[in-house]
Structure formats: C-alpha cells, structure tokens
Amino acid sequence: MPTFPTVFIKPQKVSAVYRMHPWVFSGAIAKISGKVNDGDIVQVCAADGTYLAMGHYQDKKSISVRIFSFAAHTSRQAPIIDANYWHNKIEQAYLDRKRLGLLNNDTSNIFRLINAEGDGMPGLIADYYGGTVVLQMHTFGMYNNRMAIVAALKSVLGDQLVAIYDKSADSLSKHYGATVKNGYLYGQSVAGTFLENGHTFWVDWEVGQKTGFFIDQRENRQLLGNMAAGKTVLNAFCYSGGFSVYALAGGAKEVHSVDSSQKAIDWLDKNIALNEVVNGGKHVSIKADMQEYLNNCTDKYDVVVLDPPAYSKSLKTRHRAVHAYRRLNTKALSLVKKGGLLFTFSCSGVVNRELFFNTIVAAAIETKREIKVLKHLMQPSDHAYSIYHPEGEYLKGMVLQVN
C-alpha cells in the first residue's frame, strides 16, 4: 500500500468533507504533510489525523483537492488506487447509462458517459459519439491517469468503442499553462454525422466547442420541438443549430438562427440540410454579434431561445455576469409576441438556480409585461450530479409565457 501525502483540514472547515462535498478549497487546508505536486493523489484528514477521503491535489488553485473517494464513510482505510479502481468507476458509469436506455439506442448515439463529480471522477468528462469517446480532463490528477482510463474504456465498451480522442489541451493548457496536446489515445476517427432523438447532426470534436456538441440540451431541444408547430422562432447563440433543427422538425413556420461564428453558421447550414426538416417552414442563418442583433432587431417572434455561453466561471466575475444575463433577457423578452414563449438558459456554474431565477425576475420587471413560468429546465440524466455537490447542477433554464 503506497504512502500518500496528507492534507490536513482546519477544524472549522472539516464539516464540508463530512458532508461529502468533493471540493477542498485552499483556505480550508491547515497543513500538508509530505511532498506534493500537481495531480498527485493525497489523503485528506481531519486536524487530529482521522482519515476522511482521497483526492487529486492541484497547487495554486482555489480548489486545492478534488475528492474521488469517500471511503471513510464505510471504512477508516484508504482504498487501493490502481488501474482496477478506475475500471470499476468507469464500468459503473457505463451501467448507469445503460439503465437510462442510452446504449444500443436506434434513435440516439450521442450521450455523456462520464460526468466528473457526478460519477465520482472529478475533472473527467467523457462524451460518446457513435463509437468515439471524447475526453476532456480538467485536472492533472485525471490527466496523469489517462492511460488507465483508456484501458478501462476499451475493456468496458468492447466493440462499442472505435476511438478515444483526448481534448484536454483546451482545459489544461488554457487554465494551467501546461504544454498538453490534443490527439487520439486509441484508434482513429473523423468528424461525422450522429443521431439524437432521430435527428442527424454533424459533430467535429477536434475543432468544435466543448467535446463538439452541446449534449446537455437534448431534452430541452425536444421540448422546444414539441411546442414549435406553426411558430416563428429565434434561436440566439445557435452554434450548430440544435434547437433550430428540432423547431423545424416540430413544424415551425420560420426559424432565424443567429451566431457570431462563421464556423458555427457553416455547421448550422450543414445540419439543416442533413435533416431536410423544412416541413413547409423557412430557415434563415444570420452571422452577427448577438447583442447588436438583439438591439437592432425589429422582428417579433412566437418563440425566442436564449442559450448564451457561460458569462462567469468564477465568483469574482459573477456580479458582472448577472447584469449581462439581465440585459440580455430584458431585450429578448421585448422580442416575444403576446402569448409567446421565451426559453432562457444559463450554463454558468457559479450562477445557481435561485440567482438565475431572481435575475430573470429583474429582467421581467423591466419589461412590465405579464409573464408566467411554465417549466424549469436542467441538464439530462446522463449529466447527473451528486446530491452533496449542488454546483454540479450547472445548467439552469426556464420556459416563460409572455403576455
């Protein structure tokens, strides 16, 4: 049994670990025993030496330890952390998705296989695209275990696996200044077409945002499709047109899709063509800065979809983000016809559901219109989060009826 460096928690901060919250902030650490480097496995102990958990250490970050094992709740001994440990974790994540009906599915072959803290693997995202698994490792702890993760994926998925693409450079190089390159860790694959609820989408994980497609909006796109018949729709921040495809397939009369990226517009046009989902409706692609478009827009829509990028990823910028969400939603609400709908979202993890709701209320008050909440929205079940880690519920949304 190897000996790991030990992180001792201040007495007044230890309750969070007892509550099984997976993050240890730098300010909660009393001292560290032993030499520790970025990505190393550490034991987490109370100030009196009582063993609590195991996690990955990250220096010079507000979250210093991301816990992946709370074995202290069943045993006072640390688990053996080896290739078999990660295999068991990944196998459980696979079985959970199988239970959800996402494996061997004739209408969908895109889903999230591993969702970081939600699957007890903080820092690790794995999305499945018809045989290709795209990894994003947000911590060096997970990155250091990448070959064990590859071996586990090969064993668990078997002939359901074609290739594994590592896209960790987008997170590790950007946020930690590391020299990490994207590339294939197993097999070889190329961008292609995949199915979601029977719709076809072009996904390029090598150059697309995140892992290539925003899988977390799957159920919300379906809801829009169910409510779009005969409607005029504005899809703001459209990216590759997920909401647009569903709206047209649902019988929308006209859809305007807006994004500032020409690459996104190209993918959008490709997806509209792939699906042949005109249903008598009309689609217009518009490359424009979103704020300028909204400010200058003279059209009114039956449905507006507002799905902006994360305006804040830290507490320091949260206040500014809230003001941006309020301005954006105030303008979007003014473009909704009487009796129409606004689908509005935030994917900023530091903006919780209550704060987002209050921000939309502030925007609604500015419009002086009668508005009611029809539904609260969130990420789908393959993006499940730990009940002890509310920050894992990062995607918040609402369907508002505007009178």
Buried (B, 14 or more C-beta within 10 A) or exposed (E): EEEBBBBBBEEEBBEBBBEBBBBBBEEBBBEBBEEBEBBBBBBBBBBEEEBBBBBBBBBEBEBBBBBBBBBBEEEEEBBEBEBEBBBEBBBBBBEBBEEBEBBEBEEBBBBBBBBBBBBBBBBBBBBBBBBBBBBBBBBBBBBBBBEBBBBBBBEBBEEBBBBBBBBBBBBBBEEBEBEBEBEEBBBEBEBBEBBBBEBBBBBBBBEBBBBBBBBBBBEBBBBBBEBBEEBBBBBBBBBBBBBBBBBBBBBBBBBBBBBBBEBBBBBBBBBBEBBEBEBEBEBEBBBBEBBEBBEEBEEBBBBBBBBBEBBBBEEEBBEEBBEBBBBBBBBBBBBBBEEBBBBBBBBBBBBBBEBBBEBBEBBBEBBEBEBEEEEEBBBBBBBBBBEEBEBBBBBBBBBBBBE
